[in-house]
Amino acid sequence: MTSASELYQGVILDHNRAPRNWGTLPPPARQAKGYNPLCGDQVTVSLAIEGDTVADVRFEGQGCAISKASASIMTTAVKGKTLAEVERLFGQFHELVTGTLAEAAQAELPGKLRVFANVAQFPVRVKCASLAWHALKAALEDRPPEVVKLE
């Protein structure tokens, strides 16, 4: 039988090889770029918002498997959600990868997001997993299209 860590690794590798929602959205989509200077990961997140809902979300970029898989899984998790739900997911995901999310709250996360729970054991990887999420937050806030740098 496959261990949980092997299953999680498989999910990450699958999303790295075949990312979901890859690409950009045309204007008037909101867009934000993220850059992690420690490892060179780069991501651009595009959002189409209709009313109070994320109607579509895409990403492009380059980086490690964790960064790319996190962006891919993030896009599937937030598409169709309200802005308030996305903000809540952002906070929960950040707590998950930093090891501060209560175990009971982890069970509330969409299943594939939970594969990043072990990232907290590797502090250098936290920024890899959270890069796309920070770009998403900047796009949600409709900040100027400057690069969000994780230092």
JOJODA-V660127 format. One record per residue. N is the residue number from 1. PSI is psi in whole degrees, 0 to 359 (NA if undefined). OMEGA is omega in radians with two decimals (* if undefined). NEAR is the number of other C-alpha atoms within 8 Angstrom. Layout:
n->N psi->PSI omega->OMEGA near->NEAR
n->N psi->PSI omega->OMEGA near->NEAR
This chain:
n->1 psi->144 omega->-3.09 near->2
n->2 psi->136 omega->3.10 near->5
n->3 psi->161 omega->3.14 near->6
n->4 psi->320 omega->-3.11 near->6
n->5 psi->325 omega->3.08 near->6
n->6 psi->320 omega->3.10 near->8
n->7 psi->313 omega->3.14 near->9
n->8 psi->318 omega->3.12 near->9
n->9 psi->322 omega->3.10 near->9
n->10 psi->319 omega->3.11 near->8
n->11 psi->315 omega->-3.14 near->10
n->12 psi->315 omega->3.14 near->13
n->13 psi->323 omega->3.11 near->10
n->14 psi->313 omega->-3.14 near->10
n->15 psi->334 omega->3.06 near->13
n->16 psi->316 omega->-3.12 near->12
n->17 psi->322 omega->-3.08 near->6
n->18 psi->73 omega->-3.08 near->6
n->19 psi->140 omega->3.09 near->11
n->20 psi->149 omega->3.08 near->9
n->21 psi->40 omega->3.13 near->10
n->22 psi->136 omega->3.07 near->9
n->23 psi->190 omega->3.11 near->7
n->24 psi->163 omega->3.08 near->9
n->25 psi->144 omega->3.13 near->10
n->26 psi->160 omega->3.06 near->5
n->27 psi->146 omega->0.31 near->5
n->28 psi->27 omega->3.13 near->5
n->29 psi->145 omega->3.03 near->10
n->30 psi->147 omega->-3.10 near->11
n->31 psi->144 omega->3.05 near->11
n->32 psi->148 omega->3.14 near->17
n->33 psi->144 omega->3.09 near->13
n->34 psi->148 omega->-3.13 near->15
n->35 psi->132 omega->3.07 near->13
n->36 psi->101 omega->-3.08 near->14
n->37 psi->342 omega->3.14 near->9
n->38 psi->324 omega->-3.10 near->5
n->39 psi->353 omega->3.10 near->6
n->40 psi->2 omega->3.11 near->8
n->41 psi->138 omega->3.10 near->13
n->42 psi->142 omega->3.12 near->11
n->43 psi->145 omega->3.00 near->14
n->44 psi->126 omega->3.14 near->13
n->45 psi->131 omega->3.10 near->16
n->46 psi->135 omega->-3.13 near->15
n->47 psi->136 omega->2.95 near->16
n->48 psi->119 omega->-3.10 near->12
n->49 psi->129 omega->3.08 near->10
n->50 psi->113 omega->-3.09 near->7
n->51 psi->246 omega->-3.10 near->4
n->52 psi->18 omega->-2.99 near->7
n->53 psi->144 omega->3.01 near->10
n->54 psi->103 omega->-3.10 near->15
n->55 psi->324 omega->3.13 near->11
n->56 psi->153 omega->3.12 near->9
n->57 psi->138 omega->3.13 near->14
n->58 psi->163 omega->3.05 near->13
n->59 psi->156 omega->3.00 near->15
n->60 psi->158 omega->3.07 near->10
n->61 psi->187 omega->3.10 near->9
n->62 psi->147 omega->-3.14 near->8
n->63 psi->192 omega->-3.11 near->10
n->64 psi->170 omega->-3.12 near->8
n->65 psi->322 omega->-3.12 near->9
n->66 psi->316 omega->-3.14 near->11
n->67 psi->312 omega->-3.10 near->14
n->68 psi->318 omega->3.13 near->14
n->69 psi->321 omega->3.12 near->14
n->70 psi->316 omega->3.11 near->14
n->71 psi->317 omega->-3.13 near->13
n->72 psi->311 omega->-3.13 near->15
n->73 psi->323 omega->3.10 near->12
n->74 psi->314 omega->-3.10 near->11
n->75 psi->322 omega->3.12 near->13
n->76 psi->330 omega->-3.11 near->9
n->77 psi->328 omega->-3.03 near->8
n->78 psi->342 omega->-3.12 near->11
n->79 psi->128 omega->3.14 near->10
n->80 psi->356 omega->3.14 near->8
n->81 psi->156 omega->3.03 near->10
n->82 psi->163 omega->3.13 near->9
n->83 psi->322 omega->3.11 near->10
n->84 psi->320 omega->3.11 near->6
n->85 psi->321 omega->3.12 near->9
n->86 psi->318 omega->3.09 near->10
n->87 psi->318 omega->3.13 near->9
n->88 psi->317 omega->3.10 near->8
n->89 psi->320 omega->3.10 near->9
n->90 psi->310 omega->-3.14 near->10
n->91 psi->317 omega->-3.14 near->8
n->92 psi->318 omega->-3.13 near->11
n->93 psi->317 omega->3.13 near->10
n->94 psi->318 omega->3.09 near->9
n->95 psi->323 omega->3.13 near->10
n->96 psi->309 omega->-3.05 near->14
n->97 psi->344 omega->3.07 near->15
n->98 psi->0 omega->3.07 near->11
n->99 psi->19 omega->-3.10 near->9
n->100 psi->2 omega->3.13 near->7
n->101 psi->126 omega->3.13 near->10
n->102 psi->147 omega->-3.09 near->6
n->103 psi->321 omega->3.12 near->6
n->104 psi->322 omega->3.13 near->6
n->105 psi->330 omega->3.10 near->9
n->106 psi->324 omega->-3.13 near->10
n->107 psi->338 omega->3.13 near->8
n->108 psi->343 omega->-3.13 near->6
n->109 psi->149 omega->3.00 near->10
n->110 psi->140 omega->-3.02 near->8
n->111 psi->313 omega->-3.06 near->7
n->112 psi->336 omega->3.08 near->7
n->113 psi->331 omega->-3.11 near->12
n->114 psi->345 omega->3.12 near->10
n->115 psi->344 omega->-3.12 near->11
n->116 psi->6 omega->-3.13 near->10
n->117 psi->324 omega->-3.10 near->9
n->118 psi->348 omega->3.14 near->8
n->119 psi->328 omega->-3.13 near->12
n->120 psi->335 omega->3.12 near->12
n->121 psi->348 omega->-3.11 near->6
n->122 psi->82 omega->-3.02 near->8
n->123 psi->327 omega->-3.13 near->9
n->124 psi->338 omega->-3.13 near->6
n->125 psi->349 omega->-3.14 near->10
n->126 psi->318 omega->-3.14 near->12
n->127 psi->328 omega->3.08 near->10
n->128 psi->314 omega->-3.09 near->12
n->129 psi->330 omega->-3.04 near->15
n->130 psi->355 omega->-3.08 near->13
n->131 psi->307 omega->-3.12 near->15
n->132 psi->326 omega->3.13 near->15
n->133 psi->321 omega->3.10 near->11
n->134 psi->323 omega->3.06 near->10
n->135 psi->320 omega->3.08 near->15
n->136 psi->314 omega->-3.13 near->12
n->137 psi->319 omega->3.11 near->10
n->138 psi->320 omega->3.11 near->11
n->139 psi->320 omega->3.10 near->14
n->140 psi->319 omega->-3.12 near->10
n->141 psi->359 omega->3.11 near->6
n->142 psi->43 omega->3.10 near->8
n->143 psi->161 omega->3.04 near->9
n->144 psi->150 omega->-3.03 near->5
n->145 psi->48 omega->3.06 near->7
n->146 psi->165 omega->-3.13 near->7
n->147 psi->131 omega->3.03 near->8
n->148 psi->114 omega->-3.13 near->11
n->149 psi->128 omega->3.04 near->8
n->150 psi->115 omega->-3.11 near->9
n->151 psi->NA omega->* near->5
